Amino acid sequence: MMITVGKIVEMLDSKSVKEVSEEIGITIKKLREILKNQGFYWNNSEKSWEFNGSNIDVALELPISNIRSTKKKQVSNTNEYNVLQYIADNLTISDIECIIDVTKKFGDNNIDVTNKLHEGDIDVSYVLFKRVNNEIDKDIVRVRKAYPISEELQKNIDDFSKKHKIDKQELIELALKDFFKTYN
């Protein structure tokens, strides 16, 4: 059964937004966004959904599967993990190279990411980030162990972890997985 905006509005006459969202299988936020984008708003004094758009007939007949969200997913610059997750999900290395080329063409000399790319920093960080997300199961039980290592090796781990923004435990787990894959 195809659900239209009109059907949703009809359901809202007798049910709450929460009940309707659960029944049709979308989030409350998405349901409200769909209604708002089609010209509907909640009139608090009347305790009902009202229409203030231009053509109610078109709005009511529109299937919700045809409605695209007008809001873009926000990426917080303060949370590097979200930014890296967004990049990992949406950009490839060739996309990043294209962005760098465009940046160079417009003369932005304040950043020198081309050298970083050719040195491998961006590529290594991206590959490590993808590997951590794909190869390390965050749900398995972890055992805490302490093994003495040299100060130099610890400094290398700290520096590498900071440079590529990867958790030290995840870095060590990846390194051990690679070691055992090679020598086991």
C-alpha contacts under 8 A as a table, 3 or more apart, distances in Angstrom:
res1	aa1	res2	aa2	distance
2	M	63	P	6.54
3	I	7	K	6.19
3	I	8	I	7.27
3	I	63	P	5.63
3	I	64	I	6.16
3	I	65	S	7.87
4	T	7	K	5.16
4	T	8	I	6.48
4	T	60	L	6.51
4	T	61	E	5.72
4	T	62	L	5.38
4	T	63	P	4.02
4	T	64	I	5.49
5	V	8	I	5.04
5	V	9	V	6.23
5	V	35	L	7.32
5	V	59	A	6.62
5	V	60	L	4.89
5	V	61	E	6.37
5	V	62	L	5.88
5	V	63	P	6.25
5	V	64	I	6.22
6	G	9	V	5.08
6	G	10	E	6.10
6	G	59	A	7.40
6	G	60	L	3.97
6	G	61	E	6.05
6	G	62	L	7.72
7	K	10	E	4.98
7	K	11	M	6.12
7	K	60	L	7.60
8	I	11	M	5.04
8	I	12	L	6.18
8	I	20	V	7.31
9	V	12	L	5.02
9	V	13	D	6.68
9	V	49	W	7.47
10	E	13	D	5.43
10	E	14	S	7.69
11	M	14	S	5.86
11	M	15	K	5.98
11	M	20	V	6.72
12	L	15	K	4.89
12	L	16	S	6.01
12	L	17	V	6.55
12	L	20	V	6.89
12	L	49	W	7.88
13	D	48	S	7.56
15	K	19	E	6.07
15	K	20	V	6.45
16	S	19	E	5.20
16	S	20	V	6.29
17	V	20	V	5.17
17	V	21	S	5.98
17	V	28	I	6.51
17	V	31	L	7.70
17	V	32	R	7.96
18	K	21	S	5.17
18	K	22	E	6.20
18	K	28	I	5.95
19	E	22	E	5.23
19	E	23	E	6.13
20	V	23	E	4.99
20	V	24	I	6.19
21	S	24	I	5.41
21	S	25	G	5.75
21	S	26	I	5.21
21	S	27	T	5.71
21	S	28	I	5.49
21	S	31	L	6.40
22	E	25	G	5.05
22	E	26	I	6.52
22	E	27	T	7.32
26	I	30	K	6.48
26	I	31	L	6.62
27	T	30	K	5.18
27	T	31	L	6.19
28	I	31	L	5.06
28	I	32	R	6.19
29	K	32	R	5.25
29	K	33	E	6.12
30	K	33	E	4.95
30	K	34	I	6.13
31	L	34	I	5.15
31	L	35	L	6.35
32	R	35	L	5.15
32	R	36	K	6.06
33	E	36	K	5.06
33	E	37	N	5.98
33	E	69	S	7.63
34	I	37	N	5.20
34	I	38	Q	6.32
34	I	64	I	7.58
34	I	67	I	7.17
34	I	69	S	7.52
35	L	38	Q	5.25
35	L	39	G	6.47
35	L	40	F	5.09
35	L	41	Y	7.03
36	K	39	G	5.22
36	K	40	F	4.94
36	K	41	Y	5.85
37	N	40	F	7.33
37	N	70	T	7.77
38	Q	53	G	7.05
38	Q	59	A	5.79
39	G	51	F	5.60
39	G	52	N	5.38
39	G	53	G	4.41
39	G	54	S	7.85
39	G	59	A	7.69
40	F	49	W	6.40
40	F	50	E	5.49
40	F	51	F	4.43
40	F	52	N	6.21
40	F	53	G	7.19
41	Y	49	W	5.60
41	Y	50	E	5.44
41	Y	51	F	6.42
41	Y	52	N	7.55
42	W	47	K	7.15
42	W	48	S	5.91
42	W	49	W	4.58
42	W	50	E	6.20
43	N	46	E	5.49
43	N	47	K	5.66
43	N	48	S	5.50
43	N	49	W	5.92
43	N	50	E	6.28
44	N	47	K	4.78
44	N	48	S	6.93
51	F	56	I	7.20
53	G	56	I	6.71
55	N	58	V	5.72
55	N	59	A	6.45
56	I	59	A	4.98
56	I	60	L	5.98
57	D	60	L	5.29
57	D	61	E	6.34
58	V	61	E	5.36
58	V	62	L	6.31
59	A	62	L	5.50
62	L	66	N	7.13
62	L	67	I	7.80
63	P	66	N	5.62
63	P	67	I	7.18
64	I	67	I	5.25
65	S	68	R	7.98
69	S	72	K	7.52
75	V	82	N	6.42
75	V	83	V	6.01
75	V	86	Y	7.39
76	S	79	N	5.52
76	S	80	E	7.66
76	S	82	N	6.66
76	S	83	V	6.73
77	N	80	E	6.40
77	N	83	V	6.66
79	N	82	N	5.62
79	N	83	V	6.70
80	E	83	V	5.04
80	E	84	L	6.07
81	Y	84	L	5.08
81	Y	85	Q	5.94
82	N	85	Q	4.96
82	N	86	Y	6.04
83	V	86	Y	5.08
83	V	87	I	6.17
84	L	87	I	4.98
84	L	88	A	5.97
84	L	129	F	7.72
85	Q	88	A	5.04
85	Q	89	D	6.05
86	Y	89	D	5.19
86	Y	90	N	5.94
86	Y	91	L	7.86
87	I	90	N	5.23
87	I	91	L	5.10
87	I	92	T	7.82
88	A	91	L	5.96
88	A	92	T	7.36
88	A	126	Y	7.14
88	A	129	F	7.61
88	A	130	K	6.69
91	L	94	S	7.99
91	L	95	D	5.68
91	L	96	I	6.87
92	T	95	D	5.03
92	T	96	I	6.45
93	I	96	I	5.05
93	I	97	E	6.21
93	I	123	D	6.95
94	S	97	E	4.92
94	S	98	C	6.17
95	D	98	C	5.07
95	D	99	I	6.29
96	I	99	I	5.05
96	I	100	I	6.23
97	E	100	I	5.02
97	E	101	D	6.19
98	C	101	D	5.00
98	C	102	V	6.18
99	I	102	V	5.15
99	I	103	T	6.08
100	I	103	T	5.01
100	I	104	K	6.15
100	I	113	V	6.93
100	I	114	T	6.61
101	D	104	K	5.10
101	D	105	K	6.23
102	V	105	K	5.07
102	V	106	F	6.42
103	T	106	F	5.36
103	T	107	G	6.58
103	T	108	D	5.90
104	K	107	G	5.13
104	K	108	D	5.92
104	K	109	N	7.36
105	K	108	D	7.82
108	D	111	I	6.66
109	N	112	D	6.81
112	D	115	N	6.05
112	D	116	K	7.05
113	V	116	K	4.90
113	V	117	L	6.04
114	T	117	L	5.05
114	T	118	H	6.22
115	N	118	H	5.10
115	N	119	E	5.94
116	K	119	E	4.97
116	K	120	G	6.13
116	K	121	D	5.32
116	K	122	I	6.43
117	L	120	G	5.00
117	L	121	D	5.79
117	L	122	I	5.30
117	L	123	D	6.45
118	H	121	D	7.71
120	G	123	D	5.14
120	G	124	V	5.69
121	D	124	V	5.27
121	D	125	S	6.06
121	D	164	H	7.42
122	I	125	S	5.22
122	I	126	Y	6.04
123	D	126	Y	5.18
123	D	127	V	6.09
124	V	127	V	5.14
124	V	128	L	6.00
124	V	164	H	7.56
125	S	128	L	5.16
125	S	129	F	6.00
125	S	164	H	5.02
125	S	165	K	7.42
126	Y	129	F	5.09
126	Y	130	K	6.20
127	V	130	K	5.17
127	V	131	R	6.09
128	L	131	R	4.99
128	L	132	V	6.06
128	L	166	I	7.62
129	F	132	V	5.23
129	F	133	N	6.34
129	F	166	I	7.17
130	K	133	N	5.20
130	K	134	N	6.06
131	R	134	N	5.04
131	R	135	E	5.46
131	R	136	I	7.55
132	V	135	E	5.49
132	V	136	I	5.36
132	V	170	E	6.73
132	V	174	L	7.43
133	N	136	I	6.20
133	N	137	D	7.97
134	N	137	D	7.80
135	E	174	L	7.95
136	I	170	E	7.41
136	I	173	E	7.91
136	I	174	L	7.72
137	D	140	I	6.02
149	I	153	L	6.64
149	I	154	Q	6.78
150	S	153	L	5.28
150	S	154	Q	6.32
151	E	154	Q	5.03
151	E	155	K	6.10
152	E	155	K	5.07
152	E	156	N	6.23
153	L	156	N	5.00
153	L	157	I	6.24
154	Q	157	I	5.05
154	Q	158	D	6.15
155	K	158	D	5.02
155	K	159	D	6.03
156	N	159	D	5.17
156	N	160	F	5.95
157	I	160	F	5.25
157	I	161	S	5.88
157	I	168	K	6.88
158	D	161	S	5.19
158	D	162	K	6.12
158	D	168	K	7.13
159	D	162	K	5.20
159	D	163	K	5.99
160	F	163	K	5.09
160	F	164	H	6.10
161	S	164	H	5.51
161	S	165	K	5.54
161	S	166	I	5.00
161	S	167	D	6.13
161	S	168	K	5.74
161	S	171	L	7.14
162	K	165	K	4.98
162	K	166	I	6.80
166	I	170	E	6.99
166	I	171	L	6.51
167	D	170	E	5.25
167	D	171	L	6.11
168	K	171	L	4.92
168	K	172	I	6.10
169	Q	172	I	5.20
169	Q	173	E	6.09
170	E	173	E	5.01
170	E	174	L	6.10
171	L	174	L	5.22
171	L	175	A	6.17
172	I	175	A	4.99
172	I	176	L	6.10
173	E	176	L	5.17
173	E	177	K	6.13
174	L	177	K	5.04
174	L	178	D	6.19
175	A	178	D	5.14
175	A	179	F	6.12
176	L	179	F	4.86
176	L	180	F	6.12
177	K	180	F	5.30
177	K	181	K	6.02
178	D	181	K	5.02
178	D	182	T	6.12
179	F	182	T	5.20
179	F	183	Y	6.11
179	F	184	N	7.97
180	F	183	Y	5.14
180	F	184	N	5.03
181	K	184	N	5.71
